[in-house]
Amino acid sequence: MDSEKRELYFSLGNELPKIYSHLNFANHCYWRIALDNTLHAKWKDVIPAPAYKNISEEQYDHVIHLLKSYKEDEQLLLDHNRISLTYRGKK
């Protein structure tokens, strides 16, 4: 994984809590949501931790795409959070 993608992955996850401070999500929540929706399951059931070291290039690209999308689309974020929680048996 190139360092530029890795840096973007982390910076997006760290920007989102500032944009959506009213949601009280920590940065790991945004990564969880994007990873679960990329892998269509609780991500830890599909790949070992840490996720950023164990996802494919294509999955990395998709996670980054979702994180960028969440910056512009709160409803998508909330919808994907509900899906993620369903994968985790919490909804």
DSSP file (Angstrom, degrees, kcal/mol; ACC not computed):
  #  RESIDUE AA STRUCTURE BP1 BP2  ACC     N-H-->O    O-->H-N    N-H-->O    O-->H-N    TCO  KAPPA ALPHA  PHI   PSI    X-CA   Y-CA   Z-CA
    1    1 A M              0   0    0      0, 0.0     2,-0.1     0, 0.0    55,-0.0   0.000 360.0 360.0 360.0 130.9    0.0    0.0    0.0
    2    2 A D     >  -     0   0    0      1,-0.1     4,-2.0     4,-0.0     3,-0.4  -0.431 360.0-123.0 -76.5 152.1    1.5    3.3   -0.9
    3    3 A S  H  > S+     0   0    0      1,-0.2     4,-2.6     2,-0.2     5,-0.2   0.786 108.5  61.6 -65.7 -28.1    2.0    5.9    1.8
    4    4 A E  H  > S+     0   0    0      2,-0.2     4,-2.1     1,-0.2    -1,-0.2   0.926 107.0  44.1 -64.5 -44.2   -0.2    8.5    0.1
    5    5 A K  H  > S+     0   0    0     -3,-0.4     4,-2.8     2,-0.2    -2,-0.2   0.915 113.3  51.3 -65.1 -42.9   -3.3    6.2    0.3
    6    6 A R  H  X S+     0   0    0     -4,-2.0     4,-2.2     1,-0.2    -2,-0.2   0.919 110.2  49.3 -61.5 -42.9   -2.5    5.3    3.8
    7    7 A E  H  X S+     0   0    0     -4,-2.6     4,-2.8     1,-0.2    -1,-0.2   0.902 111.8  48.8 -62.7 -41.5   -2.2    8.9    4.8
    8    8 A L  H  X S+     0   0    0     -4,-2.1     4,-2.7     2,-0.2     5,-0.3   0.914 108.4  54.3 -64.6 -43.3   -5.5    9.7    3.1
    9    9 A Y  H  X S+     0   0    0     -4,-2.8     4,-1.7     1,-0.2    -2,-0.2   0.930 115.1  39.5 -54.2 -49.5   -7.2    6.8    4.8
   10   10 A F  H  X S+     0   0    0     -4,-2.2     4,-1.6     2,-0.2    -2,-0.2   0.893 114.3  51.8 -72.7 -39.8   -6.1    8.1    8.2
   11   11 A S  H  X S+     0   0    0     -4,-2.8     4,-1.6     2,-0.2    -2,-0.2   0.905 110.2  49.1 -66.8 -39.0   -6.7   11.8    7.5
   12   12 A L  H  X S+     0   0    0     -4,-2.7     4,-2.1     1,-0.2     3,-0.3   0.936 110.4  50.7 -63.9 -45.0  -10.2   11.2    6.3
   13   13 A G  H  < S+     0   0    0     -4,-1.7    -1,-0.2    -5,-0.3    17,-0.2   0.811 113.4  46.2 -61.3 -29.7  -11.1    9.2    9.4
   14   14 A N  H  < S+     0   0    0     -4,-1.6     4,-0.4     2,-0.1    -1,-0.2   0.714 110.7  52.3 -86.4 -21.4   -9.7   11.9   11.5
   15   15 A E  H >X S+     0   0    0     -4,-1.6     4,-1.6    -3,-0.3     3,-1.1   0.858  96.6  67.7 -77.8 -37.4  -11.5   14.7    9.7
   16   16 A L  H 3X S+     0   0    0     -4,-2.1     4,-2.6     1,-0.3    -1,-0.1   0.845  92.4  56.4 -59.7 -39.6  -15.0   13.2    9.9
   17   17 A P  H 34 S+     0   0    0      0, 0.0    -1,-0.3     0, 0.0     7,-0.2   0.829 108.3  50.8 -61.9 -27.4  -15.5   13.5   13.7
   18   18 A K  H X4 S+     0   0    0     -3,-1.1     3,-0.7    -4,-0.4    -2,-0.2   0.872 111.9  45.9 -74.4 -37.2  -14.8   17.3   13.3
   19   19 A I  H 3< S+     0   0    0     -4,-1.6     3,-0.2     1,-0.2    -1,-0.2   0.895 124.6  32.9 -69.9 -40.9  -17.4   17.6   10.5
   20   20 A Y  T >X> +     0   0    0     -4,-2.6     3,-2.1    -5,-0.2     4,-0.5  -0.326  69.6 143.9-113.9  48.6  -20.0   15.5   12.4
   21   21 A S  G X45 +     0   0    0     -3,-0.7     3,-1.0     1,-0.3    -1,-0.2   0.803  68.6  65.9 -58.6 -27.9  -19.3   16.4   16.0
   22   22 A H  G 345S+     0   0    0      1,-0.2    -1,-0.3    -3,-0.2    -2,-0.1   0.670  94.5  59.1 -68.6 -16.0  -23.0   16.2   16.7
   23   23 A L  G <45S-     0   0    0     -3,-2.1    -1,-0.2    -6,-0.1    -2,-0.2   0.662  95.2-141.6 -86.1 -16.5  -23.0   12.5   16.0
   24   24 A N  T <<5 +     0   0    0     -3,-1.0     2,-0.4    -4,-0.5    -3,-0.1   0.859  45.1 152.6  56.2  38.1  -20.4   11.8   18.8
   25   25 A F      < -     0   0    0     -5,-0.5    -1,-0.2    -8,-0.1     2,-0.1  -0.834  39.8-135.9 -93.7 134.5  -18.6    9.1   16.6
   26   26 A A    >>  -     0   0    0     -2,-0.4     3,-1.5     1,-0.1     4,-0.8  -0.427  33.2 -98.7 -78.1 165.6  -14.9    8.6   17.3
   27   27 A N  H >> S+     0   0    0      1,-0.3     4,-1.4     2,-0.2     3,-0.7   0.854 122.4  60.9 -58.0 -35.3  -12.7    8.3   14.3
   28   28 A H  H 3> S+     0   0    0      1,-0.2     4,-2.5     2,-0.2    -1,-0.3   0.778  94.9  64.4 -64.7 -23.2  -12.7    4.5   14.5
   29   29 A C  H <> S+     0   0    0     -3,-1.5     4,-2.7     2,-0.2    -1,-0.2   0.900 100.8  49.8 -64.3 -40.2  -16.4    4.5   13.9
   30   30 A Y  H <X S+     0   0    0     -4,-0.8     4,-2.4    -3,-0.7     5,-0.2   0.902 112.0  47.3 -67.3 -40.3  -16.0    6.0   10.4
   31   31 A W  H  X S+     0   0    0     -4,-1.4     4,-3.0     2,-0.2     5,-0.3   0.919 112.1  51.1 -65.5 -42.0  -13.4    3.4    9.5
   32   32 A R  H  X S+     0   0    0     -4,-2.5     4,-3.0     2,-0.2     5,-0.3   0.940 111.6  47.3 -57.7 -48.5  -15.7    0.6   10.9
   33   33 A I  H  X S+     0   0    0     -4,-2.7     4,-2.1     1,-0.2    -2,-0.2   0.935 116.2  43.0 -61.1 -48.4  -18.6    1.9    8.9
   34   34 A A  H  X S+     0   0    0     -4,-2.4     4,-1.4     2,-0.2    -1,-0.2   0.906 116.5  47.6 -66.8 -41.8  -16.6    2.2    5.6
   35   35 A L  H  X S+     0   0    0     -4,-3.0     4,-2.6    -5,-0.2     3,-0.2   0.938 112.2  48.5 -65.6 -46.7  -14.9   -1.1    6.1
   36   36 A D  H  X>S+     0   0    0     -4,-3.0     5,-1.3    -5,-0.3     4,-1.3   0.903 113.6  47.6 -60.4 -40.5  -18.1   -3.0    7.0
   37   37 A N  H  <5S+     0   0    0     -4,-2.1    -1,-0.2    -5,-0.3    -2,-0.2   0.731 113.1  48.9 -76.1 -21.0  -19.8   -1.6    3.9
   38   38 A T  H  <5S+     0   0    0     -4,-1.4    -2,-0.2    -3,-0.2    -1,-0.2   0.877 120.3  35.4 -78.2 -41.4  -16.9   -2.4    1.7
   39   39 A L  H  <5S-     0   0    0     -4,-2.6    -2,-0.2     2,-0.3    -3,-0.2   0.502 100.9-131.9 -92.7  -6.0  -16.6   -6.0    2.9
   40   40 A H  T  <5S+     0   0    0     -4,-1.3     2,-0.3    -5,-0.2    -3,-0.2   0.858  80.5  57.2  56.6  39.2  -20.4   -6.5    3.3
   41   41 A A  S   <S-     0   0    0     -5,-1.3     2,-0.5    -6,-0.2    -2,-0.3  -0.954 111.7 -57.2-174.1 170.8  -19.8   -7.9    6.8
   42   42 A K    >   -     0   0    0     45,-0.4     3,-2.6    -2,-0.3     4,-0.5  -0.583  58.3-135.4 -61.7 117.2  -18.3   -7.1   10.2
   43   43 A W  G >> S+     0   0    0     -2,-0.5     4,-2.5     1,-0.3     3,-1.7   0.804  99.5  59.9 -56.6 -34.7  -14.8   -6.5    8.8
   44   44 A K  G 34 S+     0   0    0      1,-0.3    -1,-0.3     2,-0.2     5,-0.1   0.681  99.0  59.6 -68.8 -14.9  -13.0   -8.4   11.5
   45   45 A D  G <4 S+     0   0    0     -3,-2.6    -1,-0.3     1,-0.1    -2,-0.2   0.599 114.7  35.8 -81.9 -11.3  -15.0  -11.5   10.4
   46   46 A V  T <4 S+     0   0    0     -3,-1.7    -2,-0.2    -4,-0.5    -3,-0.1   0.777 126.4  16.1-109.1 -40.9  -13.4  -11.2    6.9
   47   47 A I  S  < S-     0   0    0     -4,-2.5    -1,-0.3     8,-0.0     4,-0.1  -0.939  78.9-105.7-135.1 155.1   -9.9   -9.9    7.5
   48   48 A P        -     0   0    0      0, 0.0     6,-0.2     0, 0.0     5,-0.1  -0.407  55.8 -64.8 -76.8 158.7   -7.5   -9.7   10.5
   49   49 A A  S    S+     0   0    0     -5,-0.1     2,-0.1     1,-0.1    -5,-0.0  -0.553 109.6  53.7 -80.3 152.0   -6.7   -6.5   12.3
   50   50 A P  S >> S-     0   0    0      0, 0.0     3,-1.4     0, 0.0     4,-0.6   0.521  70.8-163.1 -78.0 140.0   -5.4   -4.0   11.6
   51   51 A A  H >> S+     0   0    0      1,-0.3     3,-1.7     2,-0.2     4,-1.3   0.875  83.5  62.0 -58.2 -42.7   -7.7   -3.6    8.6
   52   52 A Y  H 34 S+     0   0    0      1,-0.3    -1,-0.3     2,-0.2    -3,-0.1   0.708 107.9  45.7 -63.2 -17.2   -5.6   -1.0    6.8
   53   53 A K  H <4 S+     0   0    0     -3,-1.4    -1,-0.3    -5,-0.1    -2,-0.2   0.559 117.5  42.7 -95.5 -10.1   -2.8   -3.5    6.5
   54   54 A N  H << S+     0   0    0     -3,-1.7     2,-0.2    -4,-0.6    -2,-0.2   0.398  87.1  95.7-123.1   1.7   -4.9   -6.4    5.4
   55   55 A I  S  < S-     0   0    0     -4,-1.3    -8,-0.0     1,-0.1     2,-0.0  -0.640  75.0-108.4 -91.8 156.0   -7.4   -5.1    2.8
   56   56 A S     >  -     0   0    0     -2,-0.2     4,-2.7     1,-0.1     5,-0.2  -0.226  30.7-104.5 -73.4 168.0   -6.7   -5.4   -0.9
   57   57 A E  H  > S+     0   0    0      2,-0.2     4,-2.4     1,-0.2     5,-0.2   0.910 123.4  50.1 -59.0 -44.3   -5.9   -2.4   -3.1
   58   58 A E  H  > S+     0   0    0      2,-0.2     4,-2.0     1,-0.2    -1,-0.2   0.906 111.6  47.6 -63.2 -42.7   -9.4   -2.4   -4.5
   59   59 A Q  H  > S+     0   0    0      2,-0.2     4,-2.7     1,-0.2    -2,-0.2   0.893 109.7  53.6 -65.8 -39.5  -10.9   -2.5   -1.0
   60   60 A Y  H  X S+     0   0    0     -4,-2.7     4,-2.5     1,-0.2    -2,-0.2   0.934 108.6  49.7 -58.3 -47.1   -8.6    0.3    0.1
   61   61 A D  H  X S+     0   0    0     -4,-2.4     4,-2.3     1,-0.2    -1,-0.2   0.891 111.7  48.7 -60.3 -40.5   -9.8    2.4   -2.8
   62   62 A H  H  X S+     0   0    0     -4,-2.0     4,-2.6     2,-0.2    -2,-0.2   0.911 109.7  50.7 -69.1 -41.9  -13.5    1.7   -2.0
   63   63 A V  H  X S+     0   0    0     -4,-2.7     4,-2.7     2,-0.2    -2,-0.2   0.931 112.0  48.0 -60.1 -45.3  -13.0    2.5    1.7
   64   64 A I  H  X S+     0   0    0     -4,-2.5     4,-2.4     1,-0.2    -2,-0.2   0.905 110.1  52.8 -62.7 -41.3  -11.4    5.8    0.7
   65   65 A H  H  X S+     0   0    0     -4,-2.3     4,-2.3    -5,-0.2    -2,-0.2   0.928 111.3  46.5 -58.9 -45.2  -14.2    6.5   -1.7
   66   66 A L  H  X S+     0   0    0     -4,-2.6     4,-2.6     2,-0.2    -2,-0.2   0.928 110.4  51.7 -65.0 -44.5  -16.8    5.9    1.1
   67   67 A L  H  X S+     0   0    0     -4,-2.7     4,-1.0     1,-0.2    -1,-0.2   0.905 111.6  47.7 -59.8 -40.9  -14.9    8.1    3.6
   68   68 A K  H  X S+     0   0    0     -4,-2.4     4,-0.7     1,-0.2     3,-0.5   0.911 111.1  51.9 -63.6 -41.9  -14.8   10.9    1.0
   69   69 A S  H >X S+     0   0    0     -4,-2.3     4,-1.6     1,-0.2     3,-1.1   0.873 102.7  58.6 -63.2 -37.9  -18.5   10.4    0.3
   70   70 A Y  H 3< S+     0   0    0     -4,-2.6    -1,-0.2     1,-0.3    -2,-0.2   0.822  96.0  63.5 -62.7 -30.0  -19.4   10.7    4.0
   71   71 A K  H 3< S+     0   0    0     -4,-1.0    -1,-0.3    -3,-0.5    -2,-0.2   0.820 116.1  29.7 -62.1 -29.3  -17.8   14.1    4.1
   72   72 A E  H << S+     0   0    0     -3,-1.1     2,-0.4    -4,-0.7    -2,-0.2   0.599 121.3  49.9-104.3 -15.7  -20.5   15.3    1.7
   73   73 A D     X  +     0   0    0     -4,-1.6     4,-1.9     1,-0.1    -1,-0.2  -0.787  48.7 174.7-137.5  89.8  -23.4   13.1    2.5
   74   74 A E  H  > S+     0   0    0     -2,-0.4     4,-2.7     1,-0.2     5,-0.2   0.862  84.9  57.5 -63.0 -36.0  -24.5   12.7    6.1
   75   75 A Q  H  > S+     0   0    0      2,-0.2     4,-2.7     1,-0.2    -1,-0.2   0.908 105.6  49.8 -63.9 -40.5  -27.5   10.6    5.1
   76   76 A L  H  > S+     0   0    0      2,-0.2     4,-2.9     1,-0.2     5,-0.2   0.924 110.7  51.2 -61.1 -43.9  -25.3    8.0    3.4
   77   77 A L  H  X S+     0   0    0     -4,-1.9     4,-2.3     2,-0.2    -2,-0.2   0.936 112.0  45.7 -57.3 -48.7  -23.1    7.9    6.5
   78   78 A L  H  X S+     0   0    0     -4,-2.7     4,-2.1     2,-0.2    -2,-0.2   0.894 113.2  49.8 -65.1 -40.4  -26.2    7.3    8.7
   79   79 A D  H  X S+     0   0    0     -4,-2.7     4,-2.0     1,-0.2    -2,-0.2   0.930 112.7  47.1 -62.4 -45.1  -27.5    4.6    6.3
   80   80 A H  H  X S+     0   0    0     -4,-2.9     4,-2.6     1,-0.2    -2,-0.2   0.837 108.4  55.6 -68.3 -32.1  -24.1    2.9    6.2
   81   81 A N  H  X S+     0   0    0     -4,-2.3     4,-2.8    -5,-0.2    -1,-0.2   0.925 107.1  50.0 -64.3 -42.8  -23.9    3.1   10.0
   82   82 A R  H  X S+     0   0    0     -4,-2.1     4,-1.8     2,-0.2    -2,-0.2   0.917 111.8  48.1 -60.7 -42.5  -27.3    1.3   10.3
   83   83 A I  H  X S+     0   0    0     -4,-2.0     4,-2.3     2,-0.2    -2,-0.2   0.931 111.5  50.4 -62.4 -45.8  -26.0   -1.4    7.8
   84   84 A S  H  X S+     0   0    0     -4,-2.6     4,-1.3     1,-0.2    -2,-0.2   0.920 109.9  49.7 -59.4 -45.5  -22.8   -1.8    9.8
   85   85 A L  H  <>S+     0   0    0     -4,-2.8     5,-3.3     1,-0.2     6,-0.6   0.850 108.1  54.2 -64.5 -32.9  -24.7   -2.2   13.1
   86   86 A T  H ><5S+     0   0    0     -4,-1.8     3,-1.8     4,-0.2    -1,-0.2   0.923 105.3  52.8 -65.2 -44.4  -26.9   -4.8   11.5
   87   87 A Y  H 3<5S+     0   0    0     -4,-2.3   -45,-0.4     1,-0.3    -1,-0.2   0.817 111.6  48.5 -57.7 -29.0  -23.8   -6.8   10.4
   88   88 A R  T 3<5S-     0   0    0     -4,-1.3    -1,-0.3    -5,-0.2    -2,-0.2   0.355 116.5-114.3 -95.7   4.9  -22.7   -6.6   14.1
   89   89 A G  T < 5S+     0   0    0     -3,-1.8    -3,-0.2    -5,-0.1    -2,-0.1   0.754  85.2 116.2  71.3  24.0  -26.1   -7.7   15.5
   90   90 A K      <       0   0    0     -5,-3.3    -4,-0.2    -6,-0.1    -5,-0.1   0.389 360.0 360.0-106.7   1.9  -26.7   -4.3   17.1
   91   91 A K              0   0    0     -6,-0.6    -5,-0.2    -5,-0.1    -1,-0.1   0.310 360.0 360.0-137.2 360.0  -29.8   -3.3   15.1
